[in-house]
Amino acid sequence: MPGVLKYYYDKLVFSSTTTFKFFDDIGSSHLVNNLTKAGQIDERKQFDIHTLQFCAMLEAKSAGSEKQKVSAIVDFLEGIISLFVGGDPQLRVPVWMCPGGGGPVVANYADDESQSITLNGQPDPTKVFVLDPPITIPPGSSFNVVLDYAAAPALWSGAYPFMWMVLGGREY
């Protein structure tokens, strides 16, 4: 049985903290995440995670300097992503290992004439961190992804950051 191709995603709004937990809560809509139960998939199903993608988007209503934008990307790249299944760590990887284009993006929208975007590669949904062999979430097991930083990434006034975590794989 080949299983069904499936993606689980979660979106968090950045706050000045050093730890972010994805898939730890049910979102208010499918625009936030697609879980029906916090930290769990359907209890009758198994999910084999083949890909992981992290993307941080920093929208700015006020113009940050080029130095501030580059600094924000560097700060986001210095995090550690940990994937837990049933409370046990299954993967720990630095954010900078996420492929360029699947990572942090800074967009400045101070006004119509001074829009700029700073990113770590051309945005592309196919740029994912591939897990080989895949990590399995057995039926009924809990899971989450934790993003840790030694210090909260620095942002400038007017920046509105949010982050996406996407797990892709097969559900059986």
N, C-alpha and C positions, 0 to 999 in steps of 0.2 A: 504494500500500500504506500503510495508516494506522499501522502499528506497534502495539506492545503497550504499554499503560500500565504503567509500572514505577517503583518507588521503591528507591533505594539509601540505606541508613542506616548510621550508625556512632555508637557511644557511647564516650565517654572519661570516665574518672574524673579529676577535677581534682587537680592537684598544684601545688606552689608554683613554677611556671615561667612564662615569658612567651610560649612558643610551643607550640601544640597542633596535631598533624597528624592529620586525619581520613582514613580510607580508606587508611592507610599500612600496615596490618597485617590479617591475617585474624583475626577474632574466635574465641573459644573456643566460641561457640554463636551461634544466630540471635538471641539476646537482646542480643548486642553489635553485630553487623553481619551483612549478608547477602552479603558478597563470598566468592567461591571462590578468588580469587587477589589478593594484596595490591596495591591501587592499580590494578586492571584489571577490566573487565567481560569477558564472553565475547569472546574474540579474533575471533570471526566476526561479532560484532554491533556496530552503531553505536547510540549513545545520545544523544538530543537532550535536554538539560537545560532544562526549562521553569520549574521552581520550585526554590527553596532555602529551607530552614527550619532555623533554629538555635534550640535550646531548652536553657537551663541550669537545672537543678533543684538547689536547695540544701536538702537535708533536714538538720534540726538536732535532735540528741538533747538538747541543752541550750538553754535559752532565751537567745537573743541579744536585745539591746535593739532597739527600733524603729529607732534610728539606725544600728546595725550592719547590720540587714537592708536598709535603704534604701541604705546605703553599698555593700553587696555588689552590689546590682542596678546601681547607677551604675558601679561598677568593671567589671562584665561588659559594660555598654553601651559602654564606651570602647575596645573591641577593634576590630580590622580583620579582615574575612574575605577571604581570597584563594583563588580557584579556579584551579588549574593543570591544563592538559591537555598531555601530552607534555612537561612541564617548563616550558612557556610560560604566563605569567599571562594568564588570560582575563577575570578579574573581580577588582576590589578594591572593597570596600564596608564602611563602618562598621557595626558590630553594631547601633547605634541605628536604622539604617534597616530592620531586620527589624520587621515589623508587631507591634504590641502584642498579647500573647497567644501569639505564636510565639517569645517570647524568654525572658529570665530569670524564674524563679519561686523564691521562698524559702518553705519550709514548716518551721514550728517544731513539734516534737513532744516538748516537755519532759515533759509528762504529759498524761493524758486531758483535764484541765480547762483547760489553757492552750495548746491548739493554735491556731496562727495561720498565715496564708499571706499573703505579700506578693508581688505580681507586677506586671508591666508591661502589664496588660490582661487581659481575660477569656480563659482558655485556649480555643483553638479551632484544630483541625487545618486549617481552611481559610485561616488567616492565614499566608500564605507570601510570600516575596519573589519576584515574577514576573520572569522573564528574557524580554525581548522585544526582539530576536529570541533564540531559544534558543541555548545554547552546545552545540556538537557534540563528542562524544568519538568519534573515528573508530575503526574496528575495530583492535584490537591496541595502541591508545594507552594510556599510563598516565595517571592523574589522581589528584589529592588536593585537599583543602581545608585551608588553614592558617588558624589563628586566632592573631593576634599581639596582644600587649599591651605597652605601654611598661614597665609594672610588673605583677607578679603581683597579681590581685585579692585584696583583704584579706578574710579570713574569721575567724570567732571559733571558739574551742575547741568541739569537739563537732559542727561542721558537716561534713556529708558531701555534697560537690557532685559532680555528674556532668553531662555535656553530650551532647546529641544533634545530629547534623547529618543532614539528610534532603535528598536530591536527587530530584526527581520529574520524569518526562518520558516519552518514547516510545523504545522499543527496536526496532530494525529488523534 
